[in-house]
Amino acid sequence: MHDDHDHDDHDHYHPDDGPSQSVDAGIDEDILATHYHSKKDRVFLRGIVGDYNLGAELKRLRDMPRVRKAREVKFVDGPQAYSRHYIEHKDGITQTFHLHLEEYGPGGKSQKHGHVNEAAFYILDGAGYEIHDNQRYEWEAGDIAIVHNNCVHQHFNASETEPARALVIKTKPMFLFMNMLFQKTVEPRQTQAAPGGAGFRVREEEDDFNHPEEGY
């Protein structure tokens, strides 16, 4: 990633700011309420209950599938930023990490937010940039973008004509388990397509899985 100062005025997040979020005038609140990232009842940690030896819980974990069919997991949100949550703590398979695929439509951007945990974005295709605490970082396919602890950040697709995609791995559930609870949405995901993204359909039914026919 390359450093470059951004001239936009981006808010700084502080744990004392509380859980509120701002909503831009161009965002439809009714649509926003249906978004995964705007849900008020998201499950961040699941319960572990039972006898002291937790034998039943151990058996349950061992009986869980070891392979998940990615095609069965659908994208949520949009129309600028879409997410495909392959592994979540609420699924009962793991409690320590969260794995999801992000796709940004042409000209698209994610929500702007802050949280305690780190995250690693492996860029599968496209080119874009991050804004972390007013600092701009460029990325392209093959790069790994790192979101460090306690920064306000947002992800942007730099292309007005092509989508971009990143695989995200984070240990958010573990951080929350250790009472590192501070997080906040500063700007929610957009509910209208970016000018270059009108008519874009998320690549949900692809069959090449980012592998070119001619190979690498």
Secondary structure, 3 states (H helix, E strand, C coil): CEEEECCCCCCCCCHHHCCCCCCCCCCCHHHHCCCHHHCCCCCCCCCCCCCCCCHHHHHHHHHCCCCCCHHHCCCEECCCEEEEEEECHHHCCCCCCEEEEEEECCCCECCEEEECCCEEEEEEECEEEEEECCEEEEEECCCEEEECCCEEEEEEECCCCCCEEEEEEECHHHHHHCCCCCEEEEECCCCCCCHHHCCCCCCCCCCCCCCCCCCC
